[in-house]
Amino acid sequence: MSPKKAPLVRFEFSETANTVQELDHIGLSDAEIIELANYRNTLGYWRADLATGHVFWSKNVFRLYGMEYTKGPVNLTIANEMVHPEDLGFILELVERAASEKSGFHFVLRLKDGQNDFKYILSCGRYRVAGDGREELYGMTEEILDRARLINIVSDPSLAD
């Protein structure tokens, strides 16, 4: 029997953003595209207010983390307990660096799935200044259900899009 291989996990700081897809030629509105994305139970959205440290999640991110939904700020202590211990330091450093350098990031990490095992999630985030001048990070999180897709994303992050 061969030794068990360590899981593939990737964290990447990114100063450049991928180009936005041109969609006018197919005749879909932004609202229709968002509606389609929201049909996927494995996809959620988040925002972090850098001044207060408050983080807000959509329902699907709470579902991915196995936490009870709330419209208020996320309990980050509980959320961080759901992250694989080997991954937590990397994600915290990545988010802190993106905030201080006003940039974006993406990562794949392991989350507890409630069955003494882990599932993989992909998250990407970007920096912005909100209309009222507050600095924020915002992004989306998605569960990776297909192991072949996971291996491709880890080896070539451009495939996450």
C-alpha positions as CSV (number, residue, x, y, z in Angstrom):
1,M,0.0,0.0,0.0
2,S,1.4,3.4,-1.0
3,P,1.6,6.2,1.6
4,K,-1.3,8.7,1.5
5,K,-0.5,11.8,-0.4
6,A,-1.0,15.2,1.2
7,P,-4.0,17.1,-0.1
8,L,-3.5,19.8,-2.8
9,V,-4.1,23.2,-1.4
10,R,-3.2,26.5,-3.1
11,F,-3.0,30.1,-1.9
12,E,-2.1,32.9,-4.2
13,F,-1.7,36.6,-3.9
14,S,-2.6,38.4,-7.1
15,E,-1.9,42.0,-8.1
16,T,-3.6,41.5,-11.5
17,A,-7.3,40.8,-12.2
18,N,-8.5,38.5,-14.9
19,T,-10.2,40.2,-17.7
20,V,-14.0,40.5,-17.5
21,Q,-15.9,38.3,-20.0
22,E,-17.5,40.2,-22.8
23,L,-21.2,39.2,-22.7
24,D,-23.1,41.8,-24.6
25,H,-23.1,39.7,-27.8
26,I,-25.1,36.9,-26.1
27,G,-27.9,39.2,-24.9
28,L,-27.9,38.5,-21.1
29,S,-28.3,41.3,-18.5
30,D,-26.1,41.5,-15.4
31,A,-29.2,40.7,-13.3
32,E,-29.8,37.5,-15.4
33,I,-26.2,36.4,-15.0
34,I,-26.4,36.9,-11.2
35,E,-29.7,35.0,-11.1
36,L,-28.0,32.1,-12.9
37,A,-25.0,32.1,-10.5
38,N,-27.4,32.1,-7.5
39,Y,-29.0,28.8,-8.6
40,R,-25.7,27.1,-7.7
41,N,-26.0,26.0,-4.1
42,T,-22.2,25.7,-3.9
43,L,-21.5,29.4,-4.7
44,G,-21.7,32.2,-2.2
45,Y,-20.6,35.8,-1.7
46,W,-18.9,37.8,1.0
47,R,-17.7,41.2,2.0
48,A,-15.3,42.4,4.7
49,D,-15.3,45.9,6.1
50,L,-11.6,46.7,6.8
51,A,-12.2,49.5,9.3
52,T,-14.5,47.4,11.6
53,G,-13.2,43.9,10.8
54,H,-16.8,42.8,10.3
55,V,-17.4,40.1,7.6
56,F,-20.7,39.4,6.0
57,W,-21.7,36.3,4.1
58,S,-24.5,35.2,1.8
59,K,-26.6,32.2,2.9
60,N,-24.6,29.8,0.7
61,V,-21.3,30.7,2.4
62,F,-22.9,29.9,5.8
63,R,-24.1,26.6,4.3
64,L,-20.6,25.7,3.1
65,Y,-19.2,26.4,6.5
66,G,-22.0,24.5,8.2
67,M,-23.0,27.5,10.2
68,E,-26.4,29.0,11.0
69,Y,-27.3,31.9,8.7
70,T,-27.3,35.5,10.1
71,K,-27.6,38.9,8.3
72,G,-25.2,40.4,10.8
73,P,-21.4,40.0,11.0
74,V,-20.0,36.5,10.9
75,N,-18.6,34.9,14.0
76,L,-15.1,34.5,12.7
77,T,-14.0,32.5,15.7
78,I,-16.4,29.7,14.8
79,A,-15.7,30.2,11.0
80,N,-12.0,29.8,11.6
81,E,-12.5,26.6,13.6
82,M,-14.1,25.1,10.4
83,V,-10.9,25.6,8.4
84,H,-8.2,22.9,8.4
85,P,-5.6,23.9,10.9
86,E,-2.8,23.6,8.3
87,D,-4.6,26.1,6.1
88,L,-5.8,28.7,8.5
89,G,-2.5,30.7,8.9
90,F,-2.1,30.9,5.1
91,I,-5.6,32.3,4.6
92,L,-5.3,34.9,7.3
93,E,-1.9,36.0,6.0
94,L,-3.3,36.2,2.5
95,V,-6.3,38.3,3.5
96,E,-4.2,40.6,5.6
97,R,-1.8,41.1,2.8
98,A,-4.5,41.8,0.2
99,A,-6.0,44.4,2.6
100,S,-2.6,46.2,3.2
101,E,-1.5,46.0,-0.4
102,K,-4.9,46.8,-1.8
103,S,-5.0,43.9,-4.1
104,G,-6.8,40.6,-4.7
105,F,-6.3,36.9,-4.0
106,H,-7.6,33.4,-4.6
107,F,-7.2,30.2,-2.7
108,V,-8.3,26.7,-2.4
109,L,-8.5,25.3,1.2
110,R,-10.0,22.6,3.2
111,L,-13.1,23.0,5.3
112,K,-14.5,20.6,7.8
113,D,-17.6,18.8,6.4
114,G,-19.0,17.5,9.7
115,Q,-18.1,13.9,9.0
116,N,-14.5,13.9,10.2
117,D,-13.4,14.7,6.7
118,F,-12.8,17.9,4.7
119,K,-14.2,19.4,1.5
120,Y,-12.4,21.8,-0.7
121,I,-13.5,25.4,-1.4
122,L,-12.2,28.0,-3.8
123,S,-12.5,31.6,-2.8
124,C,-11.4,34.8,-4.6
125,G,-11.4,38.3,-3.3
126,R,-10.7,41.8,-4.4
127,Y,-10.0,45.1,-2.8
128,R,-12.3,48.2,-3.3
129,V,-13.2,51.5,-1.8
130,A,-16.9,51.7,-1.2
131,G,-19.0,54.7,-2.2
132,D,-18.8,56.1,1.3
133,G,-15.0,55.8,1.3
134,R,-14.7,52.7,3.4
135,E,-12.1,50.1,2.4
136,E,-13.4,46.6,1.8
137,L,-12.5,43.2,0.5
138,Y,-15.3,41.4,-1.4
139,G,-15.5,38.1,-3.1
140,M,-17.1,34.7,-3.7
141,T,-16.6,31.2,-2.4
142,E,-17.4,28.0,-4.1
143,E,-17.3,24.3,-3.1
144,I,-15.2,22.2,-5.5
145,L,-17.1,19.0,-6.0
146,D,-15.1,17.5,-8.9
147,R,-11.7,16.3,-7.8
148,A,-10.4,16.5,-11.4
149,R,-11.4,20.2,-11.4
150,L,-9.6,20.7,-8.1
151,I,-6.3,19.3,-9.4
152,N,-6.6,21.6,-12.5
153,I,-7.3,24.7,-10.4
154,V,-4.4,23.9,-8.1
155,S,-2.0,23.5,-11.0
156,D,-3.4,26.3,-13.1
157,P,-5.5,28.9,-11.2
158,S,-6.8,30.6,-14.4
159,L,-9.1,27.6,-14.7
160,A,-11.1,28.8,-11.6
161,D,-13.0,31.2,-13.8
